[in-house]
Amino acid sequence: MAGNNVVQILLWLAAAGAVLYGQQAMMAKYCQGCHSETNRSGGVSVEGLQTTDVGAAGMTWEKILRKVRTGEMPPLGMPRPIAADTASFISWLEKELDGHAVAKRNPGSPLIHRLNRAEYSNAIRDLLGLRMDHAASLPADDSGYGFDNIGSVLTVSPLLMEKYMATARRVSRLAVGTVKASAAIERFNPGKGPALDASDELPLNLRGGLLLQYHFPVDAEYSLLVRVRGTPGAKAPPPKLDVRIDGQRAQLHDVIIDANEEAQITRTYEMRLPIKAGLHAIGASFLTETLKQETGVAARSRVGAGAPPSTNVSVEYLQIGGPFNAAGPGDTESRKTIFVCRPAAGQPETPCARRIISSLASRAYRRTVTAADVTPLLNLFAIGRKDGGSFDTGIETAVRAILVSPSFLFRVERDTAAGVHAVSDLELASRLSFFIWSSIPDEELLRLAGQKKLRAALPAQVRRMLADVKARSLVENFAGQWLQLRNIPSWRPDPEKFPQFDDSLRTAMQRETELFFEYIVREDRSVVDFINADYSFLNERLARHYGVPGVKGTYFRKVTFTGEERGGVLTHGSVLTVSSYPTRTSPVLRGKWILENILATPPPPPPPDVPDLTEKAANSAKDLRAALEKHRANAGCASCHSRLDPLGFALENFDAVGKFRDSEDGVKVDASGSLPGGIHFVGPSGLKKVLMEKQDYFVECISEKLLTYALGRGLEHYDLPVVRQVRREAAAKEHRFSELVLAIVNSVPFQMRRSPER
């Protein structure tokens, strides 16, 4: 038996040696000619690389793996190994790199992480029960690696700290209710809020106008002034202006416009109403039904999106004034959250103040607070109590200090041991919460972390957090940047070429993709649906743009497609628009978008001496294809454009605002493409088929994006084996979204850190 074991071992060693020799020989034959120490094409040399120890040069080997997997290397026109040898090489190299990553764990060293603007707003919401948009008071954050939560770019300046101090003063006063009740007027234009023709937040019989969230500082009377603008129309019942607070009608006005009046008229409608302190939804829009009753069966008028029944009128602006006759701070959500106790008359205030401050500081700092944390805050409470003359003012002073504390504004993880070690349970709770919620941990996470039970409870906690409404932060912050949805509000297609594009369509496009992503998260669907789904979420405005019949009304609903024109995010108007120019489509931009966001193989930047395509050369789809074919004739351009252009051309049936077309100016659109290696496809359905055959690439791409977002840092070569492991674990569970998230949460870089070398 012993002799047989020895023989088997010798045979295994011989086979392993043959494999290593074969890989080394293949590298020498197909790679070394261009990637020698002398040539170093692309800055890479394979001389000296040892197949017996790939971990010693992991960065270079990861580059090789990615180039070979995508078919970029060897380049077109150069000798290539047969497909079986290439597949064997890829399989061997993945196994070697992944095995080295398991044997020598390297989680990286995260930097100090400042809360970005979205995280700050969400933390204020969850800490104080105060929902506010801080876009006006805090500057926009820089981005790195595709996201704005990357620690290395979240710098701090004296101006930013001044902004934080001013914001903390305003927030603490609003939350506690110590704001001075001096009357003021604020004006809001429709362009700053959602277009109601693409909103499902109000009753179905409303169109046009605007909807906004407004925080009323105290219980008081407030004035609402709505100015409408319109043009005379045919004799018909007057349009009805519907003003609502929190979805309930406040007033209904007939907008009387005489047909004999001038071409443009304005009307102003003002009301003064008692409103409780806190956040309220204020809407001003027009009824589109002929029945006045809000109950019963409504007869919907047949009008275009945004147009009331009889006259072309719109809301020019909404003005909020007040407060008048203030009655006090009210019983707001914020005050309920803050004041967990009240000192009894004649009793010492310090015990209650200590309880309030300790509770707020513990949640704000994401850890157990000590006397060193609480004592300075109690001192500030005493100062505020003395200066302001009330218990509430003292608490407001302490809250303000908490909001500018480094322990709140910065996520700092401390090295508890040398080398590679696990982060603490409380630090893990913060990582998890900022990943899924872009906010501070809730009480359940902090409790489990404090009891050191969080790691064992991670699967249940991940699913609980994904089901929570706060997981919408993944839509707004992760999807908004991965799919570039944040670019849609500022995108301006040429109005002469695309007169049908308006704010209602713009908002509907963005909402479609947000609802699609939210559905995949909420229903725990396979992430492959991003490529191959046969459904989406449409309202009447967007359905009409897409040519989908049978969708009526402003609200969004799930729609299943019967043809092959639509399906998956690549056919969403949002993606097609942000990957076009204002005047025309761009196969290059669309191909680049796919390589970056679907296949995780971004092309290198173009050489500085390559001229742009002229608009004259791209007047039509036919001219554009001819111009790009001429562009690819340059060998230096062909290396990238041979991959970029075919992917983009497959989407040429969609114009620059995502409308489907079979022809342009009487010429049939050519939506065919061919990738290196002889892969040919036609149109979006053909492209989706090719991408589905490479779905592992897409799953790795979204895993790579999610891991970058979760860690708040760019990925290094030693992180890429983790990406492949996430893909393998998700594949075993049908690629469900929760499985990707859980695999990331369980990964070495998420749960551990490396002490920096000193």
N, C-alpha and C positions, 0 to 999 in steps of 0.2 A: 504493500500500500504506500509506504513511504517513497519507494522508487517511482510509483505512478504519479504521486504529488509533485515530485521533483521534475518529472518529464512535463507535466502540465504547466508548471511555473515557467520552465524553459521555453515551452511553446508560446505561452502568453507574452513573455519578454521578447521573443523573436517577432511576434506579430506586432507588438507595440513599437518595437524598433523599426519595423518595416513601415508602419504608419508615419512615425516621426521622420524617417528618411524620405518618404514620399512627399510629405508636406514641405520639407526643406528643399527637396529637389524641384518641386513645383514653384516655390518662391524664387529659386535661382533662375528657373527657365522663363517665367512669365513676368517677374517683377523687377529683378535686379538690374536689367538693362537701363531702365529709366530711373530707378530709385537706388542708385549706388551712392557711395560717398562722394563721387566725382560729380554726378548729375543732380542728385537730390531733387528730382521733380516734385513740385508741390511741397518742398521743404521736408520730404520724408526719405529716409534711407533705410533699406532692409538689410544692409550688410551688418553683420554682427548679431542679428536677431537669432535667438536660439529657440527652437521648437521644444526643447526640453524644459524651458523655464520662461513661459510667456509672461508670468507675473513681473519679471524683472523689467519689462518694457511694456507695461499694460497700456499706457496711453497710445503708443504706436500701434500695438496689436488691435486695439479697439477701432482706430482709424481704418486699419486694413479690413477688419471685419465689416464695417459699415460700407466701405467702398465696394467690396466684393459682393456683398449681399444685394446691393442696389444695382449691380451690373455696370457700375461706372469704371471699374477696373477688372481686367485690363481695358484700356480705352478702345473706342471704335477704330477699326482698321488694323489693330495689333493682334498677334496670335493669342488665342484663348484656349484654356483647357476645355475638355468636353464637360457637358452639364453634370454628369455623375461625379467627376472629380471635383468640380466646384462645390457641389452639394456636400461632398465628403469633407472638403476643407472647411466649409462654414460650420458644419456640425462639430468637427474636431475642435476648432478654435473657440466656439461658444462654450463647449464643455470644459476646455482648459481654463478659459478666463473666469467662468462661473465657479469652477472648483477652487481656483486661487482666491476668489473673493470670500468663499466660505471659510477657507483655511486661515486667511489673514484679514479679519474684519477691519474695515476702515469707514467709519460713519461720517468722517469729516468734522470740522470744528466750526459750528455756527457762530456768527457774529452777534453782537448786541443788536436787537431789533426794535426800532422805533415803530409805534403804532402808525399805520398810514391813515389817510383821511377816512376811509370807509371803516376801518377797524375802530378808530376813535369814535365815530358816530354810533356804531353798534354798541361799543362799550358804554357810552353815555346812556343809550337806550336801555340796556340791560342792568346798569348800575342804578340809574335814577328814574327809570320809567319815563324818560323824556325823548321823544322822537323828533329829531331835528336834522336838517341837511346842513352840514358845515362847509359846503362848497364855497360859499361866499366869504366865510371868515378864515378859512385855512387854505394855503396855497396847494395847488395840485402836486402830487408826488411824482418823482422821477420813476422810470421803469427800467428794468434790467431783465434779460432772459425772457422777455415777453410779459412780465407781470410787475405790478407796482407795490408788491409786498416783499421785495428782495432787500435783505438787511444791508447789503453793501452800498446800496444807492439811497437808502433812507437817511440822509444826512440831516444835521441840525445846524441852524444858523441863529445868530442873535435875533434876526427879524422873526424867524419861526417861533422862537420862545416868547417873544412879545405877543405874537398872534395867539399862542396857547394861553397866555395869561389873560388876554382880553376875552377870549372865548370862555375860559373858566369862570371869569367874573359874570358874564352874561348867562351862562348855563346854570351856575349855582343860584343866581337870583331867580331865574325862571322856575327852577326845580323846587326851591324852598318856598317861593311865593313872596319874596321881599322886593320884587321889582317895583320901582316907583310908578304910580298910576298916572302918568302924564299923557295927555291925549296926543296922538300922532296919526299920520295917514300913510298907508303903503299902497302902492299901485302894482297890479299884476297884469301882464299881457298874455294872450293865449299862447304865443310862441314859447313861453317859459314853462308851460304845463303840458300834460298829455292831450293829444287831439282826441276829442270825445268820439269821433267817428271810428276810432280804433281802440276804444276803451270799453271794458266790460264792468266798470266800477259803478255805473249808474243804471237806472231803469232802461229797458230796451227801447223806450219810446222817445229817447233824447238824442239829439245830434247837435254838432257845432258847439261853440263856446269854449269853456275851459273848466278844469277841475284842479283844485290845489289843496294841500294840507297846510293849515295855519294854526300856530300855537297862540291862543289867547291868554294873556298873562294873568288876568284876575277875573273874578265874577263881576260883570259889569254890562252896560249897554254898549253896543258897537253899531256903527253905520256901515251898510253895504251899498255901494253905489256901482251900478252897472251901466256902462255906456255902450250902445249898439249903433252900428252903422249899416245902412242898406240903400237899395235903389228901388224906385217905384216899379211895381209889377202889375200884372193883370188883376182885374177885380176878383177878389177872393177873400175868404175869411182871414183876418189878420193873424200873423204868426204869434205864438205865445211864448214869452220869455219865462222860463221856469228857474227860479232861484232856490237852491236846496242847501241844507246844513245836515251833514251826516246822512245823506240820502233822503231826508224828509223835506217835503216842500215847505219853504218859508213864505214865498209869495209867487203869484202867477200874474203876469202882465200881458195885456194885448198890445202888440207893437203896431200902432196905427200909422200907416204910410199912405198918403193920398197919391193916387196915380198921376195927378197933375203937378206934383212937387218936382224940385230940381233932381238932377241925375243922382246926386249923393246927398243923403240926409243922415242926421244923427238924432238919437233919442237917449235921454238919461233917466234912469229909474233908481230911486234911493229909498232905503228903508232903514229903520233903527230898531234893533232887536236886543233883548237880554240874552246873553250867551255865557255859559259857564266857562270857567278857566280850564285850560287844557287844549289838546290837539283836536281839531275838528276839520272835516272835509267840507269845503265850500265849492259849490258848483253853480254855474250860470250857463244855461243852454236852452235849446228850443224844442218844443214838442213836435213830433212828426206824426201824430195820430189825430184823427178828426174828432174822436170822443174826448170830452173834458174830464170824465171820471177816471180815477186812477185804478178802479176795480172794474171787473167785468171784461167782456171781449172787446178788444180795441180794433178799430179799422185803420190799419196802417196805410198811410198815404204813399203813393209811388213817386218818390222824389230821389234826386241824386244825393250822394253822400255829402253831408254837411249843409244841405239846403233845406230850410223849413218849407212848409207846404206851399205858401203863396208868394213869398217875396224873398229876394236874395238879401238876407240880413245876417249879420254876424256880431259877436261880442268883440268890441274894440278893446275894452279893458275892464277890470274889476278893481274897485278901490275899497279898502277896509280902513275905517277910522275908529279911534277910541283909545283907551276905554273912557266911558262917561259914567258918572255916578257909581264909581267902583264900590262893591259891597264886601271886598275882602279877597284873600288868596284862593278861596274855594277848597274843595275836597278833591284835588287832582290825583292822578295815578302817581305822580312824582312824590307828592306829600305823603301819600299812603306808604310808599316804598321807603321813604327816609325816616319818617317819625314812627318808629316801632314802639315808642313809649312817649309819655308826657309827664313832666314832673308835677306832682300834686301841689296844690296851693300851700305855700308856707313851708314846703319841704325842700331839701337841698337839690339843686339842678344837676350837679356834677355826675351822680351815678347814671342818670338817664342819658346825659350827654355822652358819657363814656360808652354806654351801650350802643347808642346810635353811631358814634364815630368808629368804634371798633368793628361793628358790622360792616359799615361802608368801606373802611380801609382794608379789611380782610378780603372782600370781594374785589375791590379795585386793584389791590396788589397781588391778587391770585395766590395768597399764602396766608398762613397764620401770622397775625401781627403780634409784636412784642411791646413791652412798655416803652422801648426806645422809639417805636413808631407812633404810639398813641399819645404819649405825654406832650410832645410839641403841638399836636393837633388840639389837645385840651387847652393848652395855653392860648392858642389862637381863638378857640371858642370863648375863653374868658375875655380876651381883648375885644372880640366882636360883640359879645354880650354887653360889655361896658360902653362901647362906642355907640352901638345901635339901640340899646335900651330894651332888647327883647331876646327871649330864648331862641327864637327862629333866626334872628340876625347872627347870633353866636354860632349856630349850626351852619348857617350859610358861609361864614368865614372859614370854618373848618373844611367844609365841602370844597370850597375854592382851592384850598391848599392841597387837598387830596388830588384834585384834577391837574395840578401842575407838578406833582411829585414825580421824580424819575421812576419810582416804583410802579406808577401807573402808566406813564408815557413810554416806558421801555420794557421790553422783555429781556431779562438778563438771566442766563443759566450759569450756575457756578460749578466749577470743576471740583468734584468731591474726591477724586482719586487721579492718579497719574495714568497716562495712556488712554486706552479705550474703556469706557465705563457707561453704565446705564444712567440716563437722566432720572431725577427724582420723580416720584409719583405726581407731585404737584406740578412740576415742569412738564410732565407728560400730559397732564390735564390741560394745561395751557396750549401745548402744541396741538392737541386734538381739537380744542374749542376754536382756536384761531384758524385751523385748517377748514373745518366744516362750517363754522358759524361766522368766521371773521370777527370774533368777539371774545369776551372773557368767559371763563367757565361758569356754569350755573352751580347752584348749591349741591345738586346730586353728584356732579363730577368732583367738586371740592371735598365732599363728604367721603366718597370712595377713595380719593387720593389720600386724604388724611388718615383713613383706616388701612392704607396700603392694599386695597382690594381692586384698584382700577385695572391693573393688567389682566387679572383673571376675568374681569367683566367687560373687556374691550369689545367682543362681538356684539353683545347686547347693547352696549353704549353707542357704538357706531350706528346701529340700526335705529336706535331711539333718536339720535341726533339728526340722522338723515330724514326721519319722518317729521321732525319739528319744523315749524314754519320758518325758523331762523336759518334753516338750510338753504333758503332762497338766496343767501349770500353767495353760494356756489354759482348760482345763475348770474347774479349781478357782477361778481368779481372774477370768478374763474372763467365761466363761459363768455362773459362780456369781453374778456381780453384774449382768451384762446381763439374764439371765433370772430374777434374784432368787431363785436356788436357796438362797442362804445364809439366807433367811428361813424355810425349811422346818423346820429343827430346833426353832425357837422357836414355831412356829405351833400353836395349841391350839384346834381346832374344839370346839364344844360337845359334851361326851360324852353328854348326854341325847338330843340330836338326831342325833348320828352315833356311836352306840356301836361301830360296826364299825371306826372309825379308831383305830389303835394305832401303837406305835413301829415295828413291822415294816412296816406299810403306809407310814408316813411315810418310812422309809429307802428302801423300794422305789421310791416316787415320785421321790425325789431321784436315786437310782441310775439309773432309766430315762432321765431327761433327760441326765445326765452321760454315760452310755454312748452315747446318740444323738448328742450333740455330738462325743464322742471318735471315733465311727465316721465322721462327716462329715470330720473332720480327717484321720484315719488313712487312709481310703480316697479322700481328695481328691474328695469328692462336691460336687455343686452346692449352694451355700448356699440355693437355692430349696427344697431338701428341708425346710428348717426350716418352711416353710409347707405343702408339698404332699406330703410323703412318705407312702407307703402302708405303712410299716413302723415298728416301734419295737422296744424291748428289754424283755422281760417275764420275770418268774418266776411261780411258781404263785400266790403271794399277790396280786400285782398283777393278774394275768390274771383271777383270780376276781373281784376288785373291778371290773374292766372288763367282765366277762361274756364273756371270750374263752375258748373251750373248748380242750382238748387240750394245755394247758401244765402240766406236772407237775415238781415239784422246786423247790429253793431257788435254783438257779443261773439266771442271766439268759441268754436267747438271743434272736436276731433273730426277730421274728414279723411276717409279712406279713398285713395286714388285708384281709378280703374285702368288708366293708361300707363305708359312708361315715361311720360314727360317729366313727372314730378316724383319726388321721394328722396329722403335723405337731405342733409344740410347743404350739399353741393347744389341743390336746385332751389334753395330758399332765396327769396329776393334779397334778403339782407346780405348774404354771402356774395351773391352775384353782383350786387351794387357796389359793395366796398372793394371788390376786386376788379373794378372797371375804372376807366377814366370818365370824367364828366361828359365827354362828347361821344365816346365809343367804347366798345368792348376791348379787352386786352387779353389775348391768349397767354401772354407772358405773365401778367399779374395773376391771372387765374391759375396758371400752371405753378407759379411760385407759391401761391396760397395753398395749393394741394400738397406740394412737396413739404412745406413747412408745417402745416397743421393737420395733415392726414397721414403722411408717410414719414415725418420726422427726418427728412433728408434735405435740408435747405440748401439751395445752390449758393456758391460763393458770390460775392459782389462782382458786378461787371467790371472789366478793365476800364481805367479812366479815359482811354483814348477811343472808346467805342461810341459812335454817335447815336442819338436817339432816333427812333422812327419819326418821320415828319407827319404832321396831320394830313398833308396832301397825299402821302403814300398810303394813308389808312382811311380814305373816304368811304370805303365800303368793305364788307367782309371779304370779297374777292381780292380787292387791292391789298388788304391787310395780309392775307395768306401769301400773296406773291412777294410782298415786301419782307416778310419773315423768312421765306424760303431763300431769298437773296441774302438776307442777314446770316443765315446758317451756312452759306457757302464759305464764309470765313472760318477756317479751322479753329481759331481761338474762340469763336462764338458757338460753334457747333457742339463743343463739349458740354455746355450747359443747355443750350436751346434744343438739343435733340431730346432732352427729357422734359423741358418746360413746355414747349409749344404744343406737342401732341395732346398733353393733358388739358391745356387750355382750349384747344380747338374743339375738343369733344363737347364743350359747353357753349359753342358758338350759336346754337339754336336759341340761346337766351340773349336778349339785347342788354344794354348797359344798366337797365333798371329791372332786369329779371323777367321781362315779358317774353313768352315763347314765340318764335317765328320760324316758319319753314323757308321763307325767302326774304330777300331784301332788295328793294328797287327792281323787282321782277326777276332776280337771279336767285336760284336755289342756294341755300346756305350749305356749305361743305363742312360738316361736323366730324370728319374722319381724322384719325391720328394713328401714328405708328411709332412705337417705342423701340429703342435698341433691343436687338434680339428677335425682331420680327413679330412683336405683339401688335396686332391691328385691332382697332375698335372704331365704332361709329356712334356718335351721340352720347347723351347722358346715360342711357341704359347700357351701352357698350362699355363706357368708362366705369360704371358701378360694377359691372361683371369683373373687370380687370382688378378693381380695388378689392372686391370680395375674395378673389384668389390670393390677394396679398393682405388679407385681414389681420394676420399676425403683425404686420408692419404698423397697421393702424392702431391695434391694441397697445403695442409698444409706444406708439406716438402719444396717445392719450395718457398712458401710464407715466411717460416721461414728463408730460405737461403737469399732471397732477402731483407728481413727486416734487417737481421744482416749486410749484405753488405751496405744497404742504411744508416743505423745508424752509422756504423763504430764502433760497440761495440757488445759484446756478449749479448744474450737475457736473461732476468731474468724471474722469474715466472709470474710477473705482465705484461709481454709482450705477453704471450701465448694467452690470450683472444683476443688480436689484430690479431694474426695469424689466429685464427678461424673466426674472423670477415672478414678478407681479403678473406678467402676461401668462405664464404657465399656470399659476394658481387661479387666475380668473378663467382661463380656458376650461379648467376642470369643473367650474361652476357656471357654465354657459355665458361667460363674459358679463355677468350681471354687474351693474354699477357698484353695488354695495361690496361686492367681492374685490373689485379693484381698490376701493377705499380701504377695506379691511387689510388687504395684502400690503398696502403702503403703510398703514398704521402699525402693522406687525413687523415691518422691515427694520434692519439694523440702523440705517441712517435716521429713521424717525424715532426710534426708542433709545438710541445711544448717541454719544458724542466722544470726540477725541480731544484730550487736553493738548493745547498747542505746545510745541517744543519751545523750551526756553534757552 
